[in-house]
């Protein structure tokens, strides 16, 4: 049976079957890092951000693709208007 105890402040040791003690393999930094990997609370916000970014990119691509056609349409309307009024 392995148990972790703290004999000196900040030093964790683990009792081995032989009765000797070895430094514990989990340090406070490692457990904090592991808890960060397990934490999923920000995942939803990131997903919404990615969806918003994809929508913005799709809109930009659509505007670029249709921008030339809209410009040509307005030019044709302006030409027709100026021909009709002259």
TORDREN-220868 format. One record per residue: x, y, z of N, C-alpha, C in turn; chain. Coordinates in steps of 0.1 Angstrom, whole numbers, plus 5000, padded with zeros to 4 digits. Layout:
BEGIN
((X; Y; Z); (X; Y; Z); (X; Y; Z); 'A');
...
# end
This chain:
BEGIN
((5008; 4988; 5000); (5000; 5000; 5000); (5009; 5012; 5000); 'A');
((5007; 5021; 4990); (5015; 5033; 4989); (5007; 5045; 4996); 'A');
((5013; 5053; 5004); (5007; 5064; 5009); (5016; 5076; 5008); 'A');
((5011; 5088; 5006); (5019; 5100; 5005); (5018; 5108; 5018); 'A');
((5029; 5112; 5023); (5029; 5119; 5036); (5038; 5131; 5034); 'A');
((5037; 5141; 5042); (5045; 5153; 5042); (5053; 5154; 5055); 'A');
((5066; 5150; 5055); (5073; 5150; 5067); (5080; 5164; 5069); 'A');
((5085; 5169; 5058); (5091; 5182; 5058); (5082; 5192; 5050); 'A');
((5082; 5204; 5053); (5073; 5213; 5046); (5077; 5214; 5031); 'A');
((5068; 5211; 5022); (5070; 5212; 5008); (5076; 5200; 5002); 'A');
((5079; 5189; 5010); (5085; 5177; 5005); (5076; 5166; 5007); 'A');
((5071; 5160; 4997); (5062; 5149; 4998); (5070; 5136; 4996); 'A');
((5067; 5126; 5004); (5074; 5113; 5002); (5063; 5103; 5002); 'A');
((5067; 5091; 4996); (5058; 5080; 4994); (5064; 5068; 5001); 'A');
((5057; 5061; 5009); (5062; 5050; 5016); (5061; 5038; 5006); 'A');
((5073; 5031; 5005); (5074; 5019; 4997); (5072; 5007; 5005); 'A');
((5070; 4995; 4999); (5068; 4983; 5006); (5080; 4979; 5014); 'A');
((5092; 4983; 5010); (5104; 4980; 5018); (5105; 4988; 5031); 'A');
((5096; 4998; 5032); (5097; 5007; 5044); (5105; 5019; 5041); 'A');
((5112; 5020; 5030); (5119; 5032; 5026); (5110; 5042; 5020); 'A');
((5114; 5054; 5020); (5106; 5065; 5015); (5112; 5071; 5003); 'A');
((5104; 5074; 4993); (5109; 5080; 4980); (5101; 5093; 4978); 'A');
((5107; 5102; 4971); (5099; 5114; 4967); (5087; 5111; 4960); 'A');
((5076; 5117; 4963); (5064; 5115; 4955); (5065; 5120; 4941); 'A');
((5058; 5112; 4932); (5060; 5116; 4918); (5051; 5128; 4914); 'A');
((5041; 5131; 4922); (5032; 5142; 4918); (5036; 5154; 4927); 'A');
((5041; 5164; 4920); (5045; 5176; 4926); (5033; 5186; 4925); 'A');
((5032; 5196; 4933); (5021; 5206; 4932); (5020; 5212; 4918); 'A');
((5031; 5214; 4911); (5031; 5220; 4897); (5025; 5210; 4888); 'A');
((5028; 5197; 4889); (5023; 5187; 4880); (5008; 5185; 4882); 'A');
((5004; 5186; 4895); (4989; 5184; 4897); (4981; 5196; 4892); 'A');
((4987; 5208; 4893); (4981; 5220; 4887); (4980; 5219; 4872); 'A');
((4990; 5214; 4866); (4990; 5212; 4851); (4980; 5202; 4847); 'A');
((4979; 5191; 4855); (4969; 5181; 4852); (4955; 5186; 4853); 'A');
((4953; 5195; 4863); (4940; 5200; 4865); (4936; 5210; 4854); 'A');
((4946; 5217; 4848); (4943; 5225; 4837); (4939; 5217; 4825); 'A');
((4945; 5206; 4823); (4941; 5197; 4812); (4927; 5191; 4813); 'A');
((4923; 5189; 4826); (4910; 5183; 4828); (4899; 5194; 4828); 'A');
((4903; 5206; 4830); (4893; 5217; 4831); (4887; 5220; 4817); 'A');
((4874; 5219; 4815); (4868; 5221; 4802); (4858; 5233; 4803); 'A');
((4859; 5241; 4813); (4849; 5252; 4814); (4850; 5262; 4803); 'A');
((4862; 5265; 4797); (4863; 5274; 4787); (4861; 5269; 4773); 'A');
((4859; 5256; 4772); (4858; 5249; 4758); (4846; 5255; 4751); 'A');
((4835; 5257; 4757); (4823; 5262; 4751); (4825; 5276; 4745); 'A');
((4831; 5285; 4752); (4834; 5298; 4748); (4843; 5298; 4735); 'A');
((4853; 5289; 4736); (4862; 5288; 4724); (4855; 5283; 4712); 'A');
((4846; 5273; 4714); (4838; 5268; 4703); (4829; 5279; 4697); 'A');
((4823; 5287; 4705); (4814; 5298; 4700); (4823; 5308; 4692); 'A');
((4835; 5310; 4697); (4844; 5320; 4690); (4848; 5314; 4677); 'A');
((4851; 5301; 4676); (4854; 5295; 4663); (4843; 5296; 4653); 'A');
((4831; 5293; 4658); (4819; 5294; 4649); (4817; 5308; 4644); 'A');
((4818; 5318; 4653); (4817; 5332; 4649); (4828; 5336; 4638); 'A');
((4840; 5331; 4640); (4851; 5333; 4631); (4848; 5327; 4617); 'A');
((4842; 5315; 4617); (4839; 5308; 4605); (4828; 5316; 4597); 'A');
((4818; 5321; 4605); (4807; 5329; 4598); (4813; 5341; 4592); 'A');
((4822; 5348; 4600); (4828; 5360; 4595); (4836; 5358; 4582); 'A');
((4844; 5347; 4582); (4852; 5343; 4570); (4843; 5340; 4558); 'A');
((4832; 5333; 4561); (4822; 5330; 4550); (4816; 5342; 4544); 'A');
((4813; 5352; 4553); (4807; 5365; 4548); (4817; 5372; 4540); 'A');
((4830; 5373; 4545); (4840; 5380; 4538); (4842; 5374; 4524); 'A');
((4843; 5361; 4523); (4845; 5354; 4510); (4833; 5357; 4501); 'A');
((4821; 5357; 4506); (4809; 5360; 4498); (4809; 5374; 4493); 'A');
((4813; 5384; 4502); (4814; 5398; 4498); (4825; 5400; 4487); 'A');
((4836; 5393; 4488); (4846; 5394; 4478); (4842; 5389; 4465); 'A');
((4835; 5377; 4466); (4830; 5370; 4453); (4820; 5379; 4446); 'A');
((4810; 5385; 4454); (4799; 5392; 4448); (4803; 5407; 4446); 'A');
((4813; 5412; 4452); (4817; 5426; 4451); (4819; 5431; 4437); 'A');
((4825; 5424; 4429); (4828; 5428; 4415); (4815; 5428; 4407); 'A');
((4806; 5419; 4410); (4793; 5419; 4402); (4784; 5430; 4407); 'A');
((4784; 5433; 4420); (4776; 5444; 4424); (4781; 5458; 4419); 'A');
((4795; 5459; 4419); (4801; 5471; 4413); (4797; 5473; 4398); 'A');
((4797; 5462; 4391); (4794; 5463; 4377); (4779; 5466; 4375); 'A');
((4770; 5461; 4384); (4756; 5464; 4383); (4754; 5479; 4386); 'A');
((4760; 5485; 4396); (4759; 5499; 4398); (4764; 5507; 4387); 'A');
((4775; 5503; 4381); (4780; 5511; 4370); (4771; 5510; 4358); 'A');
((4764; 5499; 4355); (4754; 5498; 4345); (4742; 5507; 4347); 'A');
((4738; 5507; 4360); (4726; 5515; 4364); (4730; 5530; 4362); 'A');
((4742; 5534; 4366); (4746; 5548; 4365); (4747; 5552; 4350); 'A');
((4752; 5543; 4342); (4754; 5546; 4328); (4740; 5547; 4321); 'A');
((4731; 5538; 4325); (4717; 5539; 4319); (4710; 5552; 4324); 'A');
((4712; 5556; 4336); (4706; 5568; 4341); (4711; 5580; 4334); 'A');
((4725; 5581; 4333); (4730; 5592; 4326); (4726; 5593; 4312); 'A');
((4725; 5581; 4305); (4720; 5581; 4291); (4706; 5586; 4290); 'A');
((4698; 5582; 4300); (4684; 5585; 4299); (4681; 5600; 4302); 'A');
((4690; 5606; 4310); (4688; 5620; 4314); (4694; 5630; 4304); 'A');
((4703; 5625; 4295); (4709; 5634; 4286); (4701; 5636; 4273); 'A');
# end
